[in-house]
Amino acid sequence: PPAKTLETSRLASPPPPCPSRRAGIPSATHLTGRPPGAEAMVAELRRDDMAEEAGTIRDSVAFRLVERVLQSVRMEPFLIAPYDLEQYRMMVGTLDTSRTKNRDDEALYVTYLKALSEAVSKIDITYHHSLLNNIFAVRIWYLQRDTMVALLDLITRLAAVADQYLRECLQMLVNNFTPPIVERNEVPTWAVSRKKDIFSHLCGSLKTISDTVPLAPRMLRDIIDRSMPKLFDNKAKMISFVECMLGLDTDRMGDLIGAILLAKVVDLLTELDVNITWEDILQEEHDKGIFEMELEDLDADDDGDGFGQAGTKVCLGGNACAEKLDGLMVVVCEHLKSLDRQRLYKGICHSENYISSISAEGAQIKICPVYHVLYLLTGS
């Protein structure tokens, strides 16, 4: 019994203190130098690294799958494996921006774009026509920023593939110079807030393509020439297109096509200016007497030649033309002010050479003096 009591007392007594602490030896936490909870933090970081590595593995698998599918469908339909054909159709459907996408669809969309960027050499217009159509028809204004970046990277790579898709890539980028226009011919608020970032990415992609493909600047000049806003286009479209287009007038791109861009803009300004009727000018009620001589000349010439006072100008509604002209002048003058004096002088000289070359071909050029007016407006 005494022994049993002794054993019971030993079990009931508290355990002796830790020898290491009693001897003043530092604990494991002090040896590692990590604060409490650091081990859990390290484990979390390791899990993040593993997740990132797993994501990289998944992307590489997706890239190989897309490359294999692109290669597999480059044959007659009855020779394509059913699984590969199904995967290709799913990819084409995902790249169709007319369909509403949820979060998972958007992530898959980005994955496909990145995979296609790595497999541009496998894309063939003959067998992947529907795929390319969905790519070149995209309006990047509706895309999320990450998706837009992935798409523009694909476009720049496609443009460099043996010049096969150069024109389509340039046309797609130029088509996006204009944001979506809603009712009342206005740009939606969400597009206005994104305009600067989108214009920057568009100009960056065009500059990258021009640096990669020597033929690109000349082809881009022709595409911009055909895509220039027309007289009856709304003001928002005109201003947005010109604003983005003038963003190309910098650095090497400006040396290549800057003069042409200015010539096109001033040509548009002149077209708007000459289509403002005298009635619209007089409605401003500023110094009406200054136009008396011009009005008399118009009265003398008003015998059916199309230049009378009775609203015979081309532009139906001179106030609209005047508003467009004012908006474009603001954009152009702000652009000219952003240029250094040397580049501005070079642009004017090149523009005059361009005008002289066109005049030599028999075209009527009226815009040469306007360059000097714009030059003076900059305060140089």
Rosetta blueprint (number, residue, H / E / L):
1 P L
2 P H
3 A H
4 K H
5 T H
6 L H
7 E H
8 T H
9 S H
10 R H
11 L H
12 A H
13 S L
14 P L
15 P L
16 P L
17 P L
18 C L
19 P H
20 S H
21 R H
22 R H
23 A L
24 G L
25 I L
26 P L
27 S L
28 A H
29 T H
30 H H
31 L H
32 T H
33 G L
34 R L
35 P L
36 P L
37 G L
38 A H
39 E H
40 A H
41 M H
42 V H
43 A H
44 E H
45 L H
46 R H
47 R H
48 D H
49 D H
50 M H
51 A H
52 E H
53 E H
54 A H
55 G H
56 T H
57 I H
58 R H
59 D H
60 S H
61 V H
62 A H
63 F H
64 R H
65 L H
66 V H
67 E H
68 R H
69 V H
70 L H
71 Q H
72 S H
73 V L
74 R L
75 M L
76 E L
77 P H
78 F H
79 L H
80 I L
81 A L
82 P H
83 Y H
84 D H
85 L H
86 E H
87 Q H
88 Y H
89 R H
90 M H
91 M H
92 V H
93 G H
94 T H
95 L L
96 D L
97 T L
98 S L
99 R L
100 T L
101 K L
102 N L
103 R H
104 D H
105 D H
106 E H
107 A H
108 L H
109 Y H
110 V H
111 T H
112 Y H
113 L H
114 K H
115 A H
116 L H
117 S H
118 E H
119 A L
120 V H
121 S H
122 K H
123 I L
124 D L
125 I L
126 T L
127 Y L
128 H L
129 H H
130 S H
131 L H
132 L H
133 N H
134 N H
135 I H
136 F H
137 A L
138 V L
139 R L
140 I H
141 W H
142 Y H
143 L L
144 Q L
145 R H
146 D H
147 T H
148 M H
149 V H
150 A H
151 L H
152 L H
153 D H
154 L H
155 I H
156 T H
157 R H
158 L H
159 A H
160 A L
161 V L
162 A L
163 D L
164 Q L
165 Y L
166 L H
167 R H
168 E H
169 C H
170 L H
171 Q H
172 M H
173 L H
174 V H
175 N H
176 N L
177 F L
178 T L
179 P L
180 P L
181 I L
182 V E
183 E H
184 R H
185 N H
186 E E
187 V L
188 P L
189 T H
190 W H
191 A H
192 V H
193 S H
194 R H
195 K H
196 K H
197 D H
198 I H
199 F H
200 S H
201 H H
202 L H
203 C H
204 G H
205 S H
206 L H
207 K H
208 T H
209 I H
210 S H
211 D H
212 T H
213 V L
214 P L
215 L L
216 A H
217 P H
218 R H
219 M H
220 L H
221 R H
222 D H
223 I H
224 I H
225 D H
226 R H
227 S H
228 M L
229 P L
230 K L
231 L L
232 F L
233 D L
234 N L
235 K H
236 A H
237 K H
238 M H
239 I H
240 S H
241 F H
242 V H
243 E H
244 C H
245 M H
246 L H
247 G L
248 L L
249 D L
250 T L
251 D H
252 R H
253 M H
254 G H
255 D H
256 L H
257 I H
258 G H
259 A H
260 I H
261 L H
262 L H
263 A H
264 K H
265 V H
266 V H
267 D H
268 L H
269 L H
270 T H
271 E H
272 L H
273 D H
274 V H
275 N L
276 I L
277 T L
278 W H
279 E H
280 D H
281 I H
282 L H
283 Q L
284 E L
285 E L
286 H L
287 D L
288 K H
289 G H
290 I H
291 F H
292 E H
293 M H
294 E H
295 L H
296 E H
297 D H
298 L H
299 D H
300 A H
301 D H
302 D L
303 D L
304 G L
305 D L
306 G L
307 F L
308 G L
309 Q L
310 A L
311 G L
312 T L
313 K L
314 V L
315 C L
316 L L
317 G L
318 G H
319 N H
320 A H
321 C H
322 A H
323 E H
324 K H
325 L H
326 D H
327 G H
328 L H
329 M H
330 V H
331 V H
332 V H
333 C H
334 E H
335 H H
336 L H
337 K H
338 S H
339 L L
340 D L
341 R H
342 Q H
343 R H
344 L H
345 Y H
346 K H
347 G H
348 I H
349 C H
350 H H
351 S H
352 E H
353 N H
354 Y H
355 I H
356 S H
357 S H
358 I H
359 S H
360 A L
361 E L
362 G L
363 A L
364 Q L
365 I L
366 K L
367 I L
368 C H
369 P H
370 V H
371 Y H
372 H H
373 V H
374 L H
375 Y H
376 L H
377 L H
378 T L
379 G L
380 S L
